[in-house]
Amino acid sequence: MGRLQDKIAIVTGGARGIGAATVRRFVEEGARVAIFDVLVDDGEALAAELNRDGDVASFSKVDITSEREVEAAVAAVTAKWGRLDILVNNAAITGVNKFAHEVTVEEWDRVFDVNVKGTFLCTKYAVRPMMEQRSGSIVNFSSIYGLIGNDDVPPYHATKGATLMMSKTDAMCYAPYGIRVNAVHPGSTMTEIFMKCAETYPKGKQAYLDMMKEKHPLRLGEPVDVANCVLFLASEEARFVTGASLVVDGGYTTQ
């Protein structure tokens, strides 16, 4: 028996990076997973790959800032598989890298729409079937920058602080229904987005990698490192864990 045997999960931003690694780990552990993303080619390819051995994954193009799309997509999951046990709110954007006085209102709102409003909307609709079942697990993606400050991307960091507080509040609100809500805080992880940052760094890709490696006493993260921690929080192994912050950063925030 897998650690998520017969569980039904939604993973937002599940088409690539940490989201895709989480989808793969969930399927390996017996879950059926609905992938929500706007990256159609990547999402459909991942679902097709996983479905070679059975109906274990689906892909839906979902803009998580649209209440109508989120409501319909969650309803489709419960109609297809009959229940919903796990929600992973992974989808997010970084936004502009400017100091606060340079950020436009439109740029600020865009990051909050995806990272905060999107997490809110997915929780709003996914938690309802969980309340009826009186069980469920929600894992929200914050960041090390939801815990500490840094001199870049202020809108992104603000959203990750908001996500942490949403996680703690929802953990309290939904505990009477047997629903657990936790946050993960990844450090630098070698995803496609991370590598794009490295490639556009003014001093060169290797200089960026060396700089980031120095900040992480163990090493830079790989997507599966974070996915394994999400798996733990989603599983019954974490049945007494709610409102927690699981830091997955190779030691970055210990310094």
HUZI-V309198 format. One record per pair of residues at least 6 apart in sequence whose C-alpha atoms are under 7 Angstrom apart, sorted by the first residue. I is the first residue (numbers start at 1). GAP is how many residues later the second one is. D is the distance in whole Angstrom. If there is no record, write none. Layout:
{{I GAP D} {I GAP D}}
This chain:
{{2 27 4} {2 28 5} {3 26 5} {3 27 7} {3 232 6} {4 22 7} {4 25 5} {4 26 5} {4 27 5} {4 231 6} {5 24 6} {5 25 4} {5 26 5} {6 24 6} {6 25 5} {6 26 7} {7 24 5} {7 25 6} {7 78 6} {8 23 6} {8 24 5} {8 25 6} {8 75 7} {8 76 5} {8 77 5} {8 78 6} {9 22 7} {9 23 6} {9 24 5} {9 25 6} {9 75 6} {9 76 6} {9 77 4} {9 78 6} {10 23 6} {10 24 5} {10 25 6} {10 76 6} {10 77 5} {10 78 6} {11 8 7} {11 12 7} {11 23 6} {11 24 5} {11 25 6} {11 76 6} {11 77 5} {11 78 6} {11 79 7} {12 23 6} {12 24 5} {12 25 6} {12 76 6} {12 77 5} {12 78 5} {12 79 5} {13 6 6} {13 23 6} {13 24 5} {13 77 6} {13 78 4} {14 6 5} {14 9 6} {14 21 5} {14 22 6} {14 23 6} {15 20 7} {15 22 6} {15 24 6} {15 27 5} {15 28 4} {15 31 7} {16 26 7} {17 174 5} {17 175 6} {17 206 6} {18 205 5} {18 206 7} {18 208 7} {18 209 6} {19 71 6} {21 202 6} {21 203 5} {21 206 6} {22 205 5} {23 10 7} {25 202 7} {26 205 7} {27 6 7} {27 29 7} {32 24 4} {32 25 6} {33 23 6} {33 24 5} {33 25 7} {34 23 6} {34 24 5} {34 25 6} {34 43 7} {35 8 7} {35 23 6} {35 24 5} {35 25 6} {36 23 6} {36 24 5} {36 25 6} {36 26 6} {37 6 7} {37 23 7} {37 24 5} {37 25 5} {38 23 5} {38 24 6} {38 25 6} {40 21 6} {43 16 6} {44 15 6} {47 10 5} {47 11 6} {47 12 6} {50 6 7} {50 7 6} {51 6 6} {62 7 6} {62 8 7} {63 6 6} {64 6 6} {64 50 7} {64 54 5} {65 48 6} {65 49 6} {65 52 6} {65 53 5} {67 54 6} {70 51 7} {70 52 6} {71 54 6} {74 51 7} {74 52 6} {78 6 6} {83 46 7} {84 45 6} {84 46 6} {85 45 6} {85 51 5} {85 52 6} {86 50 6} {86 51 5} {86 52 6} {86 148 6} {87 39 7} {87 50 6} {87 51 5} {87 52 6} {88 50 6} {88 51 5} {88 52 6} {89 30 6} {89 50 6} {89 51 5} {89 52 6} {90 50 6} {90 51 5} {91 24 7} {92 22 6} {92 23 5} {93 18 6} {93 21 7} {93 22 7} {94 17 7} {94 62 6} {95 16 6} {95 61 7} {96 11 7} {96 57 6} {97 55 6} {97 56 4} {98 54 7} {98 55 6} {99 53 7} {99 55 7} {100 54 6} {108 47 6} {111 44 6} {111 45 6} {112 47 6} {115 44 6} {116 43 6} {116 47 6} {130 6 5} {131 46 6} {134 43 5} {134 44 5} {134 45 7} {135 42 6} {135 43 5} {135 44 5} {136 42 7} {136 43 5} {136 44 6} {137 42 6} {137 43 5} {137 44 6} {137 97 6} {138 42 6} {138 43 5} {138 44 6} {139 42 6} {139 43 5} {139 44 6} {139 91 7} {139 94 7} {139 95 7} {140 27 7} {140 42 6} {140 43 5} {140 44 6} {141 42 6} {141 43 5} {141 44 6} {142 18 5} {142 21 6} {142 22 6} {142 41 6} {142 42 6} {142 43 5} {143 17 6} {143 41 7} {143 42 4} {143 43 5} {143 44 7} {144 41 5} {144 42 6} {144 43 6} {145 12 5} {145 15 7} {146 11 6} {146 14 5} {146 15 4} {146 18 7} {147 14 7} {164 19 6} {167 14 6} {167 15 6} {167 16 6} {167 76 6} {168 75 5} {170 11 6} {171 9 6} {171 10 5} {171 71 6} {171 72 5} {180 62 5} {181 61 5} {181 62 6} {182 60 5} {182 61 5} {182 62 5} {182 63 6} {183 61 6} {183 62 5} {183 63 6} {184 61 6} {184 62 5} {184 63 6} {185 60 7} {185 61 6} {185 62 5} {185 63 6} {186 40 7} {186 61 6} {186 62 5} {186 63 5} {187 34 7} {187 61 6} {187 62 4} {187 65 7} {188 32 6} {188 33 6} {188 61 7} {189 31 6} {189 32 4} {189 33 5} {189 34 6} {190 30 7} {190 31 6} {190 32 5} {190 33 7} {191 32 7} {198 7 5} {198 10 5} {198 11 7} {199 6 5} {201 7 6} {213 6 6} {213 7 6} {215 37 6} {216 33 7} {216 34 5} {216 35 6} {216 36 5} {217 33 6} {217 34 5} {217 35 7} {218 32 5} {218 33 6} {219 31 6} {220 30 7} {221 29 7} {226 22 6} {232 6 6}}
